[in-house]
Amino acid sequence: MNKVIAGLLVTLAVALGSLGLASPASAYPDTPPSTVPQVSSTTPDTQAAAAASSSELPSTGGPNAALLGGGVALVLVGGAVVVVARRRQTT
C-alpha cells in the first residue's frame, strides 16, 4: 500500500512539475501591426492559383520525430518494467 501511495505522489509531482514548465504557444505577436497592407491589384495571384490546383497538401505542422520517438521510448520502457515486475511476482 505504501508503494502505491508513493507512486501516486511521484506521478502527481511529475505532472504538476511538467505543467509548471509548460508555456503557452505564441501564435500571435503581443503588438498588433501598425499598418494594414492595402491591395492595389484586382487580378488574382497566379502562384496562389497554381498552389490550389496542386494535388499535394501543404504541411500542417504535425508532431515531429523527436516527440514520436520519445513516445515510443516510453512505451518500450513501460513494457519492460511490466515484464520484469511480473517475473519477480511469479518467482
Buried (B, 14 or more C-beta within 10 A) or exposed (E): EEEEEEEEEEEEEEEEEEEEEEEEEEEEEEEEEEEEEEEEEEEEEEEEEEEEEEEEEEEEEEEEEEEEEEEEEEEEEEEEEEEEEEEEEEE
